[in-house]
Amino acid sequence: MPHGNGDTNLCLFPEEVTPNHHQLAREFVLLDNFYADAEVSADGHEWSMGAYASDFVEKIWPLQYGHNKSKKFPYPAEGIFPMATPAGGYLWDRAAEAGVSYRSYGEFVANGKKEGEPMIARAKALRGHIDENYRGFDLSYPDSKRADRFLNELKRFEDEGDMPRLQIIRLPADHTSGATLNKPTPRACVADNDAALGRIVDAVTHSKFWPQTAIFIVEDDAQNGADHVDAHRTVAFVLSPYCKRGFVDSTMYSTSSMLRTIELILGLKPMSQFDAAATPMANSFQAEPNTNAYMALPARVPSMRKTSKHPGANASHARWISPRKTRRTICS
């Protein structure tokens, strides 16, 4: 973005691929000094949901990454091992403690063995608080279908007149499959993710809940590679009627800052010393609301374009492809 601290020479997915990400940064707040607290997805999901990664997670993930992932070194995070749970719990534990309603869409869930089978919560506090029909991490399943599912849920909430105050939504297609043969290209995956995000924001901002809602968007880890500022600098957004419009917020924020801001909005206790001490994202907000809705932009890149059998065909899009999983948090 030209009005922030950027370098277009390093941009892999420009506005043609990510029109909604760019437009949201223009209409709301551009966060050009935001950093992920985690290194990779394993500790990233722990930091994003708990402001901490336990000693177990931090010692196991370096053994698991880069090795045969099937048996000897298991993936240590996302509720698979109870001993990975931080002492202060996760965001949903603090919500349950405070009597705040909550729901997870694809985060800390085990997918059914095949499409159509229900999801299973991996965390005790999430039992009865997940959408069993919202698929978790699965790169063969497009984010467009996840957006369809959440929009159905949002319509149900509007019909019922209320929705959970804390909702965590996972949109993982921007992980991409790299240059794997017969898989959608990275550009197609990121474009699918961008379009799904735009549709969700569009629907929420046009709903009856928008005047009292904030949407936080962040990548869980820093595994995408260094830019001209720092290897941990990452994509993040905050959207709300009470957010400043067309504003660049260069305050130094991190994953824990976003969690602290959510906690302050919902009246939740901090989960660790890191979110307790983090700088809240106050500079992104203003006292007077602006309830103008967001209009989603259509995808400009075909979502089903697949990689070629010719290695060079997708080489320009295969560099620095990250195993990240984007998550959106809605507070109302």
C-alpha positions as CSV (number, residue, x, y, z in Angstrom):
1,M,0.0,0.0,0.0
2,P,1.6,3.3,-1.1
3,H,0.5,5.2,2.0
4,G,2.1,2.7,4.4
5,N,5.6,1.3,5.0
6,G,5.7,-1.0,2.0
7,D,7.9,-2.3,-0.8
8,T,6.1,-3.3,-4.0
9,N,9.1,-5.2,-5.2
10,L,8.4,-7.8,-2.5
11,C,4.7,-8.2,-3.2
12,L,3.8,-11.7,-4.4
13,F,0.0,-11.3,-4.4
14,P,-0.9,-7.7,-5.6
15,E,-4.3,-6.1,-5.8
16,E,-5.3,-8.2,-8.8
17,V,-5.1,-11.3,-6.5
18,T,-6.2,-9.6,-3.2
19,P,-8.7,-6.8,-4.1
20,N,-10.6,-7.1,-0.8
21,H,-7.5,-7.1,1.4
22,H,-6.3,-3.9,-0.3
23,Q,-9.7,-2.2,-0.2
24,L,-10.2,-3.0,3.5
25,A,-6.8,-1.5,4.2
26,R,-7.9,1.6,2.3
27,E,-11.4,2.0,3.9
28,F,-10.4,1.1,7.5
29,V,-7.0,1.1,9.1
30,L,-3.7,0.1,7.5
31,L,-1.6,-1.6,10.1
32,D,2.0,-1.3,8.8
33,N,3.8,-2.1,12.0
34,F,2.1,-5.3,13.2
35,Y,4.1,-8.5,14.1
36,A,3.3,-12.2,14.6
37,D,4.4,-13.5,18.0
38,A,4.9,-17.0,16.6
39,E,7.4,-18.7,14.2
40,V,5.3,-21.4,12.5
41,S,1.7,-22.7,12.5
42,A,2.2,-25.1,15.4
43,D,3.1,-22.4,17.9
44,G,1.1,-19.8,15.8
45,H,-2.3,-21.3,16.7
46,E,-1.3,-21.4,20.4
47,W,-0.2,-17.8,20.4
48,S,-3.2,-16.6,18.4
49,M,-5.7,-18.3,20.7
50,G,-3.7,-18.3,24.0
51,A,-1.1,-15.5,23.9
52,Y,1.5,-18.2,24.7
53,A,3.0,-21.4,23.4
54,S,3.8,-24.0,26.1
55,D,7.2,-25.5,26.6
56,F,5.9,-28.8,25.1
57,V,4.9,-27.1,21.9
58,E,8.1,-25.0,21.6
59,K,10.3,-28.1,22.0
60,I,8.3,-30.5,19.8
61,W,7.6,-28.4,16.7
62,P,11.2,-28.0,15.6
63,L,11.5,-31.8,15.6
64,Q,8.2,-32.2,13.6
65,Y,8.8,-29.5,11.0
66,G,11.0,-30.7,8.1
67,H,10.8,-34.4,9.1
68,N,8.4,-37.2,8.2
69,K,5.3,-35.8,9.8
70,S,3.3,-39.0,10.0
71,K,4.6,-40.9,13.0
72,K,7.7,-40.1,15.0
73,F,7.2,-36.4,15.6
74,P,3.5,-35.5,15.9
75,Y,2.0,-32.1,15.3
76,P,1.9,-30.8,18.9
77,A,-0.7,-28.0,18.8
78,E,-4.4,-27.2,18.3
79,G,-5.7,-29.4,21.0
80,I,-4.2,-32.7,19.9
81,F,-2.3,-33.0,23.2
82,P,-3.8,-31.8,26.4
83,M,-0.3,-31.1,27.8
84,A,0.1,-28.4,25.1
85,T,-2.6,-26.3,26.8
86,P,-1.1,-23.1,28.3
87,A,-1.6,-22.6,32.1
88,G,-3.9,-19.6,31.4
89,G,-6.0,-21.4,28.9
90,Y,-7.3,-20.1,25.6
91,L,-9.6,-17.3,24.5
92,W,-12.7,-19.5,24.8
93,D,-11.7,-20.5,28.4
94,R,-11.7,-16.8,29.4
95,A,-15.0,-16.3,27.6
96,A,-16.6,-19.2,29.4
97,E,-15.2,-17.9,32.7
98,A,-16.8,-14.5,32.1
99,G,-20.1,-15.8,30.9
100,V,-19.5,-14.5,27.3
101,S,-21.1,-16.6,24.5
102,Y,-18.6,-18.0,22.0
103,R,-18.4,-20.2,18.9
104,S,-15.6,-21.6,16.8
105,Y,-15.7,-22.1,13.0
106,G,-12.9,-24.5,12.1
107,E,-10.4,-23.6,14.8
108,F,-9.1,-26.4,17.1
109,V,-11.4,-28.9,15.4
110,A,-10.8,-32.4,13.9
111,N,-12.4,-32.8,10.4
112,G,-14.6,-35.7,9.6
113,K,-12.8,-38.4,7.5
114,K,-14.6,-37.2,4.4
115,E,-16.6,-34.2,3.4
116,G,-20.0,-34.0,4.9
117,E,-19.1,-35.7,8.2
118,P,-19.3,-33.5,11.3
119,M,-16.3,-31.8,12.9
120,I,-15.2,-32.7,16.4
121,A,-14.0,-30.1,19.0
122,R,-10.4,-30.8,20.2
123,A,-10.7,-28.5,23.3
124,K,-13.0,-29.4,26.2
125,A,-14.4,-25.8,26.4
126,L,-15.3,-25.9,22.7
127,R,-17.6,-28.9,23.0
128,G,-21.0,-27.6,22.1
129,H,-19.4,-24.4,20.9
130,I,-18.4,-25.3,17.3
131,D,-20.2,-25.4,14.0
132,E,-20.0,-29.1,13.2
133,N,-20.6,-28.3,9.5
134,Y,-17.8,-25.8,9.1
135,R,-14.7,-27.6,7.8
136,G,-11.3,-27.0,9.4
137,F,-7.9,-27.1,7.8
138,D,-8.3,-28.9,4.5
139,L,-6.6,-27.5,1.4
140,S,-8.9,-29.5,-0.9
141,Y,-11.9,-27.5,0.4
142,P,-12.2,-23.9,-0.8
143,D,-12.8,-20.9,1.5
144,S,-15.7,-20.0,-0.7
145,K,-17.6,-22.9,0.8
146,R,-16.6,-21.9,4.3
147,A,-18.0,-18.4,3.6
148,D,-21.2,-20.0,2.3
149,R,-21.5,-21.8,5.6
150,F,-20.8,-18.8,7.8
151,L,-23.3,-16.7,5.8
152,N,-26.0,-19.3,6.5
153,E,-25.1,-19.1,10.2
154,L,-25.3,-15.3,10.1
155,K,-28.7,-15.4,8.6
156,R,-29.8,-17.8,11.3
157,F,-28.5,-15.4,13.9
158,E,-30.3,-12.5,12.4
159,D,-33.6,-14.5,12.4
160,E,-33.0,-15.4,16.0
161,G,-32.1,-11.8,16.9
162,D,-28.7,-12.6,18.6
163,M,-25.3,-14.2,17.9
164,P,-22.4,-15.3,20.0
165,R,-20.3,-12.4,21.3
166,L,-17.0,-14.0,20.4
167,Q,-16.7,-15.9,17.1
168,I,-13.5,-17.4,15.7
169,I,-13.5,-18.1,11.9
170,R,-10.7,-19.9,10.1
171,L,-10.0,-19.3,6.4
172,P,-7.0,-21.5,5.5
173,A,-6.9,-21.4,1.7
174,D,-4.1,-18.8,1.7
175,H,-1.8,-21.6,3.0
176,T,-1.7,-22.8,-0.6
177,S,-0.3,-26.1,-1.9
178,G,2.7,-24.4,-3.4
179,A,3.5,-25.7,-6.9
180,T,2.1,-29.2,-6.2
181,L,0.9,-30.8,-9.5
182,N,-2.9,-30.7,-10.1
183,K,-3.5,-28.5,-7.2
184,P,-4.9,-24.9,-7.5
185,T,-2.0,-22.4,-8.0
186,P,-1.0,-20.1,-5.1
187,R,-2.6,-17.2,-6.9
188,A,-5.9,-19.1,-7.2
189,C,-5.8,-20.1,-3.5
190,V,-5.1,-16.6,-2.2
191,A,-7.8,-15.2,-4.5
192,D,-10.3,-17.7,-3.1
193,N,-9.3,-16.6,0.4
194,D,-9.6,-12.9,-0.5
195,A,-13.1,-13.3,-2.0
196,A,-14.3,-15.4,1.0
197,L,-13.0,-12.7,3.4
198,G,-14.7,-10.0,1.4
199,R,-18.1,-11.8,1.4
200,I,-18.0,-12.3,5.2
201,V,-17.1,-8.7,5.9
202,D,-19.8,-7.5,3.5
203,A,-22.4,-9.7,5.1
204,V,-21.5,-8.7,8.7
205,T,-21.4,-5.0,7.9
206,H,-24.8,-5.2,6.3
207,S,-26.3,-7.1,9.2
208,K,-28.2,-5.8,12.2
209,F,-25.2,-6.6,14.4
210,W,-22.7,-4.3,12.7
211,P,-23.2,-1.2,14.9
212,Q,-21.9,-3.1,17.9
213,T,-19.3,-5.4,16.1
214,A,-15.5,-5.5,15.7
215,I,-13.8,-7.8,13.2
216,F,-10.1,-8.7,13.8
217,I,-8.1,-10.4,11.1
218,V,-4.6,-11.9,11.5
219,E,-2.2,-14.5,10.2
220,D,-1.2,-17.0,12.9
221,D,2.5,-17.1,12.2
222,A,5.6,-15.5,10.6
223,Q,6.5,-18.4,8.3
224,N,6.2,-16.4,5.1
225,G,9.7,-15.0,5.0
226,A,11.3,-11.7,5.7
227,D,10.3,-8.4,4.2
228,H,12.2,-5.1,4.2
229,V,11.2,-4.5,7.9
230,D,11.2,-7.8,9.8
231,A,10.6,-11.5,9.3
232,H,7.7,-11.3,11.8
233,R,5.8,-8.4,10.3
234,T,2.5,-9.8,9.1
235,V,-0.9,-9.0,7.6
236,A,-3.5,-7.8,10.1
237,F,-6.8,-5.8,10.1
238,V,-9.3,-4.4,12.5
239,L,-12.7,-3.4,11.2
240,S,-15.5,-1.7,13.2
241,P,-17.9,1.3,13.1
242,Y,-15.6,2.7,15.8
243,C,-12.4,2.2,13.7
244,K,-10.8,5.2,12.1
245,R,-11.4,5.4,8.4
246,G,-8.6,5.7,5.8
247,F,-6.0,5.8,8.6
248,V,-2.5,4.5,8.9
249,D,-1.7,3.2,12.4
250,S,2.0,2.6,12.7
251,T,1.9,1.8,16.4
252,M,3.9,-1.3,17.1
253,Y,1.4,-4.1,17.7
254,S,1.6,-7.9,17.9
255,T,-0.6,-10.9,18.1
256,S,-0.9,-10.3,21.8
257,S,-2.0,-6.7,21.2
258,M,-4.9,-7.9,19.2
259,L,-5.9,-10.5,21.8
260,R,-5.6,-7.8,24.5
261,T,-8.0,-5.5,22.5
262,I,-10.5,-8.4,22.2
263,E,-10.3,-9.1,25.9
264,L,-10.9,-5.4,26.8
265,I,-13.9,-5.2,24.5
266,L,-15.5,-8.4,25.9
267,G,-14.4,-8.0,29.5
268,L,-12.1,-11.0,29.6
269,K,-9.1,-11.6,31.8
270,P,-5.6,-11.9,30.2
271,M,-4.4,-15.4,29.4
272,S,-0.7,-14.8,30.0
273,Q,1.9,-12.1,30.9
274,F,2.2,-11.3,27.2
275,D,-1.4,-10.2,26.5
276,A,-1.6,-8.6,29.9
277,A,1.4,-6.3,29.0
278,A,0.6,-5.9,25.3
279,T,-0.3,-2.5,23.8
280,P,-4.0,-2.4,23.1
281,M,-4.9,-1.3,19.6
282,A,-6.6,1.9,20.9
283,N,-5.0,4.2,18.2
284,S,-7.0,2.4,15.6
285,F,-10.3,3.4,17.2
286,Q,-12.3,6.6,17.5
287,A,-15.2,7.7,19.7
288,E,-17.8,8.4,17.0
289,P,-19.1,5.5,14.9
290,N,-19.3,5.3,11.1
291,T,-21.7,2.5,10.2
292,N,-21.1,2.5,6.5
293,A,-21.1,-1.0,5.2
294,Y,-18.4,-2.7,3.1
295,M,-19.1,-3.8,-0.4
296,A,-17.2,-7.0,-1.3
297,L,-15.2,-7.1,-4.5
298,P,-15.3,-10.1,-6.8
299,A,-12.3,-12.3,-7.5
300,R,-10.2,-11.3,-10.4
301,V,-8.2,-14.6,-10.6
302,P,-9.9,-17.9,-11.6
303,S,-10.2,-19.9,-8.5
304,M,-9.9,-23.4,-10.1
305,R,-6.7,-22.7,-12.1
306,K,-4.3,-25.6,-11.4
307,T,-0.6,-26.0,-11.5
308,S,1.0,-27.2,-14.7
309,K,3.1,-30.3,-15.3
310,H,5.8,-27.9,-16.6
311,P,7.9,-26.9,-13.6
312,G,8.6,-23.4,-14.9
313,A,5.0,-22.5,-15.4
314,N,4.3,-21.5,-11.8
315,A,7.8,-20.7,-10.6
316,S,7.1,-17.0,-10.1
317,H,4.3,-17.9,-7.7
318,A,6.0,-20.7,-5.8
319,R,8.5,-18.6,-3.9
320,W,8.0,-18.1,-0.1
321,I,4.6,-19.9,0.0
322,S,3.7,-20.1,3.7
323,P,1.9,-22.8,5.7
324,R,-0.3,-20.1,7.3
325,K,-3.8,-20.3,8.3
326,T,-5.8,-17.1,8.4
327,R,-8.3,-16.6,11.1
328,R,-11.0,-14.0,11.6
329,T,-12.3,-13.1,15.0
330,I,-15.6,-11.3,15.4
331,C,-16.6,-9.6,18.7
332,S,-20.0,-8.1,19.2
